[in-house]
Amino acid sequence: MAFQNSVYFPAFIIILYSITTTVISVKTSFQIELEALQTFKKSITKDPLDSLSNWATKKHHCNWTSISCDANTSNVIAIYLGEKKLRGRLSGSLGSLSHLQVLDLSSNLFYGPIPLELGNCSQLLQLSLYDNVLSGPIPSVLGKLPNLTYLDLGNNSFTGSIPDSIANCTSLEQIGLSSNNLTGKIPLNIGNLASLQVIVAHTNNLEGSIPKSIGKLTALRTLDLSLNKLSGVIPATLGNLHNLTYLNLENNFLTGSIPENFFNCTSLEQISLSYNNLTGKISSKIGNLASLQFFIAYSNKLEGLIPETIGNLTALTALDLSGNQLSGIIPPSIGNLINIQTLHLMENKLTGKIPPEIGRCRNLTKLSLYSNKIEGSIPSELGNLRNLQDLALYNNKLTSIIPKSLGNCKLLTTLQISANQLSGIIPPEIGSLPSLEVLFLQMNNLTGPIPSSLTNLTNLQQFSASMNFLTGKIPSDIGKLSSLKKIALNDNLLSGSVPSSITNCSNLLDISLSYNMLTGKIPQGLGRLSNITFISVGSNFLSGGIPDDLFDCSNLKP
């Protein structure tokens, strides 16, 4: 009996101890979270919006603002403190919140490193530290977060390389590392992140080649590696990314050609490849990208023809192939791009004529074809582009007349057709463009007078028709051009006097009227133009001296 009692009594103690331990354990779990949050609060030195004002022990911490708890266990599962203007260091105490699933501290002023203790938050699903002033390396312990689906560390001051351990976070769907000071290579094992849909790592100093393993990320929708120092070729494995909609590789040091199977990514909507060293031709397979809206590849070394199949891209709103070495004609199929708004093909080696079919692109707002070898006339069909705002055709070999139909483009703000071989008169219809701010007609073979209708252009800021064969007088009411800053009519055959109304153009900076046949005196009142910096009226038949008031213009260059 005594033996039985001696056995029974310790058992009772063990059971009682177990119950006591459980009670203590529950309290300890609560206390751990409470203390972790209090320590976190103490690490915040500025709270200008009083976002943490009710973080007090009088309330259960599950009732504190920006805290979410599990309804059954009362464990903290989320902290939402984005855009609160908080300042302080990130406390390692956050690592004690073992049930934490969401930590959003984005758009604040947290500084210093990411605490290594965050690697203990094994339940973490979302970690957003975007837009702070955090620094130091990205800790490899983040690779211990197997459930992490969303990681955004963008817009901070992180240094060092992207840790290889990130590839252990196999649940990751979105990763943001943009606008930091990251160096080194993109991890070769990034292809392990089979669920990854978004990679945004622009504006860093990443170097080396784009890993071929990226081609394994078949769920990927967005890939932005722009503004880095990446080199090597665009891997052909990108052609496996059939769900990819957005690709931005601009501002790197990429070489080689655009791979053929790249155009198998038929879901692509935006492609940006500008400011690289890409060579070779644009494949005719580009016509397969029926969903493409933006194709931007300026400032490369692309050569060959613009494929006729470009006309298949009827969803395209922006096409910029400028600053390359493209040759041949502009394909007439361009006219099929009924949604195109921006068409930039300038600074290439294009020949042939401007296809009149461009006149079918009724949504076009910007058309730039300058600095090519385009010849023939300016098609009158351009007058159908009623939404056109900027037209730049200068530095080509265009001939014939300026079509009067351009007067239909009422939204034009910039018209630049200088440095061609255009002849005939300046059509009076140009004076019916109420929004026009820049009119460059210089270095052509234009004849006839300056139409008086141009004085209706009250928004005109720059007007140059120099180095032509213009005759007649400068319009007497040129002073109506109240916004005019620069006027250049030099090297023509203009006669008559310098209109006195020019002194009403109070914003004038620059007047160039030299090398004409102007007579009379330089008008008094030019000295009232307080902003004037340059006046050139030499090589005319002017009489009298320099008006006294010009000597008061302190900005005037000798």
KEKOL-856138 format. One record per residue (C-alpha): x, y, z; residue in one letter. Coordinates in steps of 0.1 Angstrom, whole numbers, plus 5000, padded with zeros to 4 digits. Layout:
# residues N
XYZA/...
# end
This chain:
# residues 558
500050005000M/502850235009A/504450134976F/501150224958Q/500950554977N/504550634969S/503850574932V/500450754932Y/501651074949F/504351164924P/501951094895A/499551354911F/502351604913I/503251534876I/499651594865I/499351914886L/502752034873Y/501651964837S/498452164842I/500352454858T/502952444830T/500152474804T/498652774821V/502052934824I/502752854787S/499553034776V/500353334796K/503953334783T/502753324747S/500553624754F/503253804773Q/505853734746I/503753904719E/502854194742L/506454254751E/507554224714A/505054484703L/505954714732Q/509654684723T/508854754687F/506955064697K/509855184718K/512155164688S/510055414669I/511255764677T/508755964656K/505055904652D/503656234638P/500256084630L/499855924665D/499355594648S/500455404679L/498655624704S/496455344717N/499155084719W/498755064757A/498454784782T/494954894792K/493754734760K/494454384748H/496954424720H/494554254696C/492454574699N/495354804691W/495154994658T/496854824628S/497054494646I/495154184635S/494853864655C/493653514649D/490053494660A/490553154677N/493953184692T/494353564697S/497853534682N/499053834663V/498953754626I/499254094609A/500754444614I/499554704589Y/501555024594L/502055144559G/502255524551E/502255634588K/505355854586K/506955644614L/510655684620R/512955444639G/514855124636R/513254784630L/513254604663S/514454244664G/511554184688S/509354134657L/510953794653G/509153684685S/505753704667L/505953344656S/502453344642H/502853664621L/501653634585Q/501653994573V/504154274581L/503454594562D/505754884571L/505855034537S/506255414530S/507755514563N/511155634575L/512555314591F/516355304589Y/519155064596G/519354694587P/516654434585I/516854244619P/518053884615L/515253774639E/512653824611L/513953484599G/512153334629N/508753434616C/508253114597S/504553174591Q/505153504573L/503253534540L/503753894531Q/506754124540L/506554484527S/509354724537L/509054924505Y/509855294505D/511855344537N/515555424543V/516655084553L/520254984545S/522754704548G/522554374530P/519454174524I/519853904551P/520153544539S/517853434568V/514853554547L/515453224529G/514053054561K/510553184553L/509052894532P/505553034532N/506553384519L/504453474488T/505153854487Y/508454034494L/508854404486D/512154564497L/512054834470G/512955204473N/515455164502N/519255174503S/520154804505F/523554704494T/525354384486G/523954104464S/520653924462I/521153624486P/521053284469D/518853174498S/515953374484I/515453074460A/514452864491N/511253074494C/509552844469T/506152994476S/507153344464L/504853494439E/506053854439Q/509454004447I/510354374446G/513954494450L/513754814429S/515655144436S/518355014459N/522154984456N/522254614450L/525254474432T/526454134421G/524653884399K/521053764398I/521053424416P/521453134391L/518952934411N/516153184407I/514552934384G/513552734416N/510852984423L/508252814402A/505353014416S/506953354408L/504753594389Q/506453924394V/510154024395I/510854394399V/514454484404A/515054794384H/517355084393T/520154894410N/523754804400N/523154434392L/525654294368E/526453974349G/524053794325S/520353724329I/520253364341P/518853114317K/516952954346S/514553244344I/513053054315G/511752804341K/509453064357L/506452984335T/504053164358A/505953494354L/503853794343R/506154084350T/509954104346L/511654444352D/515454444353L/515854794338S/518455044349L/521154804360N/524454694346K/523454364331L/525454234302S/525453934278G/522653834256V/518953814262I/518553434270P/516553244244A/514753074274T/512653384278L/510653234249G/509252984274N/507453254294L/504053224278H/502353424305N/504753714304L/502854044298T/505454304308Y/509154294300L/511554584307N/515354544302L/516154894292E/519255084303N/521654794306N/524654664286F/522854384268L/524354264235T/523454024207G/520154004188S/516553974200I/516153594200P/513653454176E/511653254202N/511353564222F/508353634200F/506653314212N/505553514243C/502253584228T/500853734260S/503254024259L/501754364262E/504754584269Q/508454544258I/511154794267S/514654724254L/516055074249S/519555194258Y/521354864253N/523754744226N/521454514208L/522254424172T/520754224144G/517354234128K/513754264142I/512253924133S/509053914112S/507753694140K/506954014159I/503654004141G/502753714164N/502453944194L/498754034189A/498354174224S/501454404222L/500654764232Q/504154904237F/507354814218F/510155044228I/513654964216A/515355294209Y/519055364212S/520455024202N/522154904171K/519354724154L/519554694117E/517754574086G/514154644077L/511054724098I/509054404092P/505854444072E/504254224099T/504454514123I/501054604108G/499554294126N/499954464160L/496654644159T/496654684197A/499954884196L/499755234211T/503455314212A/506255214188L/509755364193D/512555224172L/514555544171S/518255574174G/519155254156N/520455164122Q/517255044105L/517155084068S/514655044039G/511155194038I/508555254064I/506154974056P/502755084044P/501254834069S/501955094096I/498555234085G/496854924102N/497955044136L/494655214143I/495355254181N/498855394177I/499455714196Q/503255744195T/505355654165L/509055734167H/511355614140L/513855904140M/517555874138E/517855574116N/518755514079K/515255484066L/514655564029T/511755584005G/508655794011K/506355864041I/503555614034P/500255804030P/498655514049E/499855674081I/496955904076G/494755614088R/496355624123C/493655854136R/494755824172N/498355934165L/499556224188T/503356204182K/505056134149L/508756164147S/510656064115L/513456314116Y/517156244108S/516655974082N/516955974044K/513255994036I/512356164003E/509356253983G/506556483995S/504856524028I/501556334022P/498456544024S/496856254043E/498656364074L/495956624076G/493656344087N/495456314120L/493256534140R/494756424173N/498356494162L/500256714187Q/503956674176D/505156634140L/508956614135A/510156544099L/513256754099Y/516656664085N/515456444057N/515256484019K/511656584016L/510656783985T/507556953971S/505257183991I/504057194027I/500557054024P/497857304034K/495957004050S/498257034080L/496057324090G/493457054099N/495656934128C/494257174153K/495957014183L/499557054169L/501857214194T/505157134175T/505757144138L/509357074127Q/509957024090I/513257214087S/516457094069A/514656944039N/514257054003Q/510757184006L/509657453981S/506657673975G/504957904000I/504257884037I/500557784035P/498358044053P/496457744068E/499357704093I/498058014109G/494857824120S/496757604145L/495657764178P/497957544200S/501157574180L/504157664201E/507057564179V/507257624142L/510557534125F/510757574087L/514357674083Q/516857544058M/514457474030N/513757633996N/510557814006L/509458123987T/506858393989G/505858604019P/505358524056I/501558484057P/499958734080S/497758454094S/500758344114L/500258634137T/497058454150N/499358194167L/499158354201T/500758044218N/503758044194L/507058054214Q/509657964187Q/509458054151F/512257994126S/512058024089A/515658124083S/517858014053M/515058014028N/514058243999F/511258424016L/510258764002T/507959054012G/507659224045K/507659094081I/503959114091P/503259454107S/501159304135D/503759044146I/503459204180G/500358994185K/502558694192L/502658774229S/504158434238S/507058454213L/510558394228K/512658324197K/512258444161I/514758364134A/514158494099L/517758554089N/519158454055D/516158534034N/515058804009L/512758994032L/512359374027S/510659664043G/511159774079S/511459594112V/507859634125P/507659854156S/505059614170S/507759364177I/508459554208T/505159424222N/506559074223C/507559114259S/508858754263N/511358774234L/514758634242L/516258604207D/515758804175I/517658704143S/516858914112L/520358944096S/521158884059Y/517959014044N/517059344026M/515459524054L/515359904054T/514560184079G/515560204115K/515759964143I/512660034162P/512760224195Q/511360024224G/513459704221L/515059804253G/511759744270R/512259374263L/513759294297S/514558934289N/516258994255I/519658824253T/520458834215F/519659064186I/521159014151S/520059254124V/523359294105G/523859264067S/520659454059N/520059814046F/519059954079L/519760324087S/520260514119G/522160394149G/521460154177I/518560274198P/519660424232D/517360194252D/519159884240L/522159994261F/520059934291D/519459564283C/521759404309S/521159054295N/522059144259L/525058954246K/527559164226P/
# end
